[in-house]
């Protein structure tokens, strides 16, 4: 397994491919808890459907191979798989190779005695890398270890991808790290749940947060949620793909049925949108004389082309 990742800077990114466009699909479906074989087969059916509509980057929900609501760590251990030789990763790798697509899919990852809420990034050559959820939500803290691989950016033929999972999206630092490392697209496998105060006639807070993050960092953000009720827990659906201007280019999907949301992302134009006028630049205008250059983030940008 290669960790083919890149650390680029915000001005350098996309400069060589200003007209590049790519179709992104977010697959919203309802996994069956504990039935890994069924869930993987269903995901492949939907991946094949998305590619027929031209999608080249395909995002699946959080923990979509196993289901989400684990009662214990031992239960999760029985369903978790290693990335290097797990049957789920092999099945997804085969379909990615056959269809020449990039997949980002949520999986319960087993490494030694530890279990991670992870996303595997797969292209036609196999596993490109793994992202482990940094911010654990609720009872996830009982089952999973916090992510320990940082927030890498992966180079693909269709753009530079960063990944976050569900609750990671509540932290602005998640998207700022991606932007400062030259990401074009942030892929979000997620399992959004209703939050206190939310009304059915309102947008879910999750969609609002991700729209704001896309705008303030000039990123395309693709969120693939699940639907259904699992062990009493309701999920929100509302999968969407957000343009770098902060507005949805596809979705939100419904809150209750399986759907494929597809958007045609112009990942080349965002580099120009970073400078809305001759005076301003959304990333370079940060007042790093007032606050830390990276607000405590352990990443380094090349200062020869990023004006800090």
C-alpha positions as semicolon CSV with decimal commas, in nm:
position;residue;x (nm);y (nm);z (nm)
1;X;0,000;0,000;0,000
2;X;0,146;0,333;-0,102
3;X;0,071;0,661;0,073
4;X;0,089;0,865;-0,247
5;X;0,019;1,205;-0,100
6;X;0,130;1,553;-0,184
7;X;0,190;1,868;0,016
8;X;0,133;2,168;-0,209
9;X;0,054;2,528;-0,136
10;X;-0,256;2,732;-0,197
11;X;-0,119;2,946;-0,479
12;X;0,052;2,659;-0,660
13;X;-0,251;2,429;-0,662
14;X;-0,435;2,386;-0,991
15;X;-0,208;2,632;-1,171
16;X;-0,119;2,369;-1,430
17;X;-0,478;2,249;-1,495
18;X;-0,700;2,555;-1,483
19;X;-0,964;2,407;-1,713
20;X;-0,987;2,063;-1,557
21;X;-1,334;1,934;-1,479
22;X;-1,439;1,609;-1,319
23;X;-1,769;1,442;-1,237
24;X;-1,806;1,351;-0,871
25;X;-2,069;1,115;-0,732
26;X;-2,187;1,086;-0,373
27;X;-2,364;0,756;-0,315
28;X;-2,637;0,771;-0,052
29;X;-2,761;0,430;0,057
30;X;-2,870;0,230;0,362
31;X;-2,618;-0,027;0,483
32;X;-2,747;-0,326;0,678
33;X;-2,570;-0,351;1,011
34;X;-2,330;-0,644;1,028
35;X;-2,388;-0,772;0,673
36;X;-2,057;-0,675;0,516
37;X;-2,100;-0,895;0,209
38;X;-2,441;-0,746;0,128
39;X;-2,325;-0,390;0,188
40;X;-2,022;-0,427;-0,037
41;X;-2,228;-0,585;-0,316
42;X;-2,481;-0,303;-0,293
43;X;-2,208;-0,039;-0,295
44;X;-2,056;-0,191;-0,611
45;X;-2,394;-0,190;-0,785
46;X;-2,427;0,180;-0,708
47;X;-2,066;0,253;-0,808
48;X;-2,133;0,091;-1,145
49;X;-2,448;0,300;-1,184
50;X;-2,259;0,620;-1,103
51;X;-1,987;0,546;-1,359
52;X;-2,251;0,497;-1,628
53;X;-2,342;0,859;-1,562
54;X;-1,979;0,966;-1,604
55;X;-1,856;0,985;-1,245
56;X;-1,480;0,946;-1,197
57;X;-1,456;1,027;-0,825
58;X;-1,706;0,836;-0,612
59;X;-1,766;0,890;-0,240
60;X;-1,943;0,634;-0,019
61;X;-2,079;0,690;0,335
62;X;-1,900;0,650;0,666
63;X;-1,863;0,289;0,785
64;X;-2,071;0,179;0,487
65;X;-1,934;-0,176;0,484
66;X;-2,037;-0,257;0,841
67;X;-2,303;-0,017;0,959
68;X;-2,250;0,246;1,227
69;X;-2,415;0,171;1,562
70;X;-2,176;-0,064;1,742
71;X;-2,273;-0,176;2,091
72;X;-1,919;-0,259;2,197
73;X;-1,558;-0,265;2,085
74;X;-1,567;-0,644;2,066
75;X;-1,860;-0,627;1,824
76;X;-1,665;-0,380;1,608
77;X;-1,356;-0,603;1,622
78;X;-1,553;-0,890;1,469
79;X;-1,656;-0,675;1,172
80;X;-1,342;-0,465;1,123
81;X;-1,090;-0,552;0,851
82;X;-0,731;-0,480;0,772
83;X;-0,678;-0,248;0,477
84;X;-0,392;-0,434;0,309
85;X;-0,563;-0,771;0,267
86;X;-0,925;-0,726;0,376
87;X;-1,198;-0,865;0,151
88;X;-1,380;-0,532;0,135
89;X;-1,075;-0,340;0,020
90;X;-1,001;-0,609;-0,239
91;X;-1,355;-0,592;-0,376
92;X;-1,347;-0,213;-0,400
93;X;-1,000;-0,224;-0,557
94;X;-1,121;-0,460;-0,827
95;X;-1,410;-0,236;-0,923
96;X;-1,191;0,078;-0,916
97;X;-0,946;-0,090;-1,153
98;X;-1,218;-0,219;-1,384
99;X;-1,395;0,116;-1,409
100;X;-1,089;0,344;-1,375
101;X;-1,236;0,551;-1,094
102;X;-1,122;0,685;-0,758
103;X;-1,321;0,557;-0,461
104;X;-1,338;0,708;-0,113
105;X;-1,525;0,473;0,119
106;X;-1,585;0,439;0,491
107;X;-1,462;0,125;0,663
108;X;-1,394;-0,007;1,014
109;X;-1,017;-0,055;0,998
110;X;-0,837;-0,313;1,210
111;X;-0,470;-0,256;1,286
112;X;-0,333;-0,483;1,554
113;X;-0,563;-0,443;1,853
114;X;-0,681;-0,098;1,744
115;X;-0,991;-0,013;1,544
116;X;-1,023;0,309;1,347
117;X;-1,318;0,480;1,184
118;X;-1,142;0,512;0,851
119;X;-1,185;0,593;0,486
120;X;-0,988;0,410;0,223
121;X;-0,882;0,594;-0,093
122;X;-0,857;0,360;-0,392
123;X;-0,767;0,421;-0,756
124;X;-0,715;0,187;-1,050
125;X;-0,377;0,076;-0,911
126;X;-0,508;-0,018;-0,567
127;X;-0,506;0,149;-0,228
128;X;-0,372;0,502;-0,257
129;X;-0,398;0,576;0,113
130;X;-0,605;0,574;0,430
131;X;-0,761;0,852;0,634
132;X;-0,850;0,790;0,998
133;X;-1,120;1,004;1,156
134;X;-0,960;1,265;1,380
135;X;-1,264;1,376;1,581
136;X;-1,476;1,099;1,731
137;X;-1,844;1,155;1,801
138;X;-2,033;1,021;2,103
139;X;-2,000;0,648;2,164
140;X;-1,742;0,623;1,886
141;X;-1,496;0,707;2,163
142;X;-1,569;0,369;2,321
143;X;-1,513;0,172;2,001
144;X;-1,247;0,354;1,798
145;X;-0,905;0,507;1,845
146;X;-0,861;0,870;1,737
147;X;-0,702;0,907;1,397
148;X;-0,322;0,915;1,393
149;X;-0,240;0,970;1,025
150;X;-0,300;1,343;1,012
151;X;-0,477;1,504;0,718
152;X;-0,290;1,408;0,399
153;X;-0,372;1,523;0,048
154;X;-0,370;1,256;-0,222
155;X;-0,267;1,313;-0,581
156;X;-0,504;1,152;-0,834
157;X;-0,554;1,189;-1,211
158;X;-0,876;1,378;-1,139
159;X;-0,757;1,623;-0,876
160;X;-0,592;1,652;-0,538
161;X;-0,811;1,497;-0,273
162;X;-0,835;1,546;0,100
163;X;-1,066;1,340;0,319
164;X;-1,262;1,403;0,638
165;X;-1,529;1,197;0,813
166;X;-1,853;1,330;0,959
167;X;-1,775;1,515;1,286
168;X;-1,441;1,628;1,141
169;X;-1,649;1,873;0,940
170;X;-1,744;2,062;1,258
171;X;-1,386;2,189;1,285
172;X;-1,275;2,470;1,050
173;X;-0,916;2,353;1,084
174;X;-1,005;2,040;0,885
175;X;-1,073;2,240;0,570
176;X;-0,803;2,499;0,626
177;X;-0,545;2,219;0,643
178;X;-0,674;2,084;0,313
179;X;-0,664;2,425;0,146
180;X;-0,316;2,512;0,268
181;X;-0,187;2,178;0,139
182;X;-0,326;2,241;-0,208
183;X;-0,635;2,020;-0,209
184;X;-0,891;2,066;-0,485
185;X;-1,165;1,852;-0,334
186;X;-1,251;1,735;0,017
187;X;-1,442;1,406;0,021
188;X;-1,664;1,347;0,324
189;X;-1,793;0,998;0,402
190;X;-2,048;1,073;0,673
191;X;-2,334;0,948;0,891
192;X;-2,512;1,271;0,987
193;X;-2,774;1,249;1,260
194;X;-3,040;1,500;1,371
195;X;-2,910;1,766;1,609
196;X;-3,101;1,946;1,888
197;X;-3,310;2,237;1,763
198;X;-3,327;2,121;1,402
199;X;-3,665;2,151;1,231
200;X;-3,772;1,957;0,923
201;X;-3,827;2,277;0,725
202;X;-3,467;2,385;0,785
203;X;-3,141;2,284;0,624
204;X;-2,949;2,042;0,845
205;X;-2,667;2,222;1,023
206;X;-2,420;1,985;0,858
207;X;-2,497;2,121;0,512
208;X;-2,464;2,479;0,635
209;X;-2,123;2,409;0,792
210;X;-1,988;2,248;0,477
211;X;-2,118;2,521;0,248
212;X;-1,939;2,780;0,462
213;X;-1,619;2,575;0,460
214;X;-1,626;2,539;0,082
215;X;-1,662;2,914;0,036
216;X;-1,406;3,029;0,291
217;X;-1,141;2,787;0,161
218;X;-1,229;2,778;-0,212
219;X;-1,277;2,401;-0,207
220;X;-1,516;2,158;-0,369
221;X;-1,667;1,948;-0,089
222;X;-1,846;1,619;-0,159
223;X;-2,054;1,475;0,126
224;X;-2,192;1,120;0,102
225;X;-2,437;1,043;0,381
226;X;-2,648;0,738;0,454
227;X;-3,021;0,704;0,517
228;X;-3,242;0,484;0,731
229;X;-3,273;0,394;1,098
230;X;-3,019;0,159;1,256
231;X;-3,069;0,027;1,608
232;X;-3,294;0,323;1,681
233;X;-3,059;0,584;1,536
234;X;-3,198;0,797;1,253
235;X;-2,973;0,929;0,976
236;X;-3,029;1,244;0,776
237;X;-2,934;1,175;0,415
238;X;-2,910;1,514;0,240
239;X;-2,591;1,414;0,055
240;X;-2,458;1,699;-0,154
241;X;-2,168;1,830;-0,359
242;X;-2,072;2,192;-0,295
243;X;-1,896;2,419;-0,541
244;X;-1,597;2,630;-0,438
245;X;-1,837;2,928;-0,431
246;X;-2,018;2,767;-0,137
247;X;-2,336;2,679;-0,325
248;X;-2,453;2,321;-0,392
249;X;-2,379;2,205;-0,746
250;X;-2,571;1,881;-0,682
251;X;-2,816;1,790;-0,409
252;X;-2,900;1,797;-0,130
253;X;-3,052;1,452;-0,173
254;X;-3,360;1,346;0,014
255;X;-3,350;1,252;0,379
256;X;-3,503;0,909;0,341
257;X;-3,414;0,719;0,021
258;X;-3,113;0,583;-0,164
259;X;-2,984;0,823;-0,428
260;X;-2,677;0,905;-0,631
261;X;-2,586;1,274;-0,637
262;X;-2,359;1,374;-0,925
263;X;-2,193;1,710;-0,989
264;X;-1,953;1,834;-1,255
265;X;-1,678;2,009;-1,060
266;X;-1,462;2,274;-1,225
267;X;-1,157;2,232;-1,008
268;X;-0,953;2,470;-1,219
269;X;-1,157;2,782;-1,164
270;X;-1,120;2,790;-0,786
271;X;-0,761;2,911;-0,807
272;X;-0,892;3,227;-0,972
273;X;-1,176;3,258;-0,719
274;X;-0,921;3,270;-0,437
275;X;-0,859;3,631;-0,545
276;X;-1,203;3,792;-0,574
277;X;-1,047;4,128;-0,661
278;X;-0,704;4,284;-0,708
279;X;-0,667;4,357;-0,336
280;X;-0,769;4,030;-0,173
281;X;-0,677;3,662;-0,152
282;X;-0,887;3,437;0,071
283;X;-0,589;3,247;0,210
284;X;-0,308;3,498;0,189
285;X;-0,511;3,765;0,370
286;X;-0,492;3,567;0,693
287;X;-0,345;3,786;0,970
288;X;-0,063;3,556;1,074
289;X;0,094;3,846;1,260
290;X;-0,205;3,829;1,496
291;X;-0,263;3,454;1,513
292;X;-0,045;3,152;1,454
293;X;0,044;3,078;1,094
294;X;-0,142;2,748;1,101
295;X;-0,333;2,787;1,427
296;X;-0,136;2,500;1,578
297;X;-0,154;2,281;1,269
298;X;0,151;2,063;1,214
299;X;0,183;2,125;0,841
300;X;0,428;2,327;0,641
301;X;0,364;2,530;0,327
302;X;0,630;2,640;0,084
303;X;0,687;3,007;0,159
304;X;0,843;3,076;-0,178
305;X;0,498;3,101;-0,336
306;X;0,255;3,145;-0,047
307;X;0,267;3,502;0,083
308;X;0,228;3,485;0,459
